[in-house]
Amino acid sequence: MRALVLNCTLKASPEPSNTDRLAQVVVQALRERDVEVSTLRLADLAIPPGVATDMGQGDQWPQVHERLLASEILVVATPTWVGHPSSIAQRMLERMDAMLSETDEEGRPVAYNRVAGVVVTGNEDGAHHVISEIAGGLMDIGYTIPGQAWTYWNRGPGPGPSYTETGEGHEWSAKTGRAMAANLHAVADALATAPMGPPPA
């Protein structure tokens, strides 16, 4: 089984990413279940706006799309900015919109029988709203969202330290992240055994 983590931080490599640090809890828990996990930081790629799989010369989204189709599990990791997912996370969903019209050899939307979850960080509140926006978009595209397939860390109301600047709340976020990984794996395994068929005509 394979998983892909799309880190939607605004920071390009090698700048440290708070979002990546929490996502690594989920990565480790998936690897403990023999899942092959890879990570892409979308800020490192040239991804122009649009709703097509390939926007032409210089567009690096097609390589992301290829890895999405090679993975049974998707983890979207995003920071919180002004109570919303990052602009990169929104662009990711817009580019994934093209998957709505793509089908496999059995006529199923290509996102069917794949599961997804969400990791959110931020030194402000708003995580549940961000999770709802990302998860709702992924469900529209065809992903299955298991119960409690998310974890988050928020500093709370008002400004304050970021995830890597304090240990406050890490234990809860890590426990929730491990549960997220277990649920993603369980549902992905169930769908592999009994996949959804093509939509009725």
C-alpha positions, 0 to 999 in steps of 0.5 A, a space after each residue: 500500500 502506498 501513501 502520498 503526503 502533499 504538504 501545502 506549507 507556503 515555505 519552500 525547501 529547505 525552510 523548516 515547516 511546522 506542518 511537516 513536523 506534525 505530518 511526520 507523526 502520521 507518516 511514521 504511524 503509516 510506515 509502522 503498518 508497512 505503508 510506503 510513504 512519500 512526501 511532496 512540498 508543493 511550494 517547491 513545484 511550479 503549479 500554475 492556476 487552473 482546473 486541468 491536469 496539464 496546463 502546458 509547458 513548465 507545469 509540474 502538476 502532472 507529476 503530482 497527478 501521477 503520484 496521486 494515481 499511484 497512491 491508495 492513501 492521500 494526506 493533505 497537510 496545510 497550515 492555517 492562515 486567517 482561518 482558512 487553508 493555505 492558498 497552495 491547498 486551495 490551488 491543489 484542490 482546483 487542480 484536482 478538479 480535473 480528476 472529476 472527469 477522469 475514469 479508470 478502465 472500469 469506468 470509475 472516477 479515478 479517486 474512487 477506492 482511495 482514502 484521504 485525511 487532513 493534517 492542520 497546524 496554526 498558531 491561531 484557531 480555525 482547524 475544524 473549518 480548515 479540515 472541513 474545507 479540505 475534506 469536503 473538496 476531496 469527497 467531491 472529487 471522489 475520495 473516501 474520508 474515514 471517520 477521524 481521519 485528521 489531526 491538528 495543532 492550534 495554539 488557540 485564540 490570538 497570536 502565539 508560538 508555532 508548533 515547533 516553538 512549544 511542546 504544548 498540545 503535542 501529545 494530543 495531536 500525536 495521539 490523534 495523528 496515530 489514530 488517523 493513520 490507523 483509520 486511513 489504513 483500515 479503510 484503504 484495506 477494506 476498499 482494496 478487498 471490496 472496491 466500489 464499482 462504477 456509478 450506476 448509469 
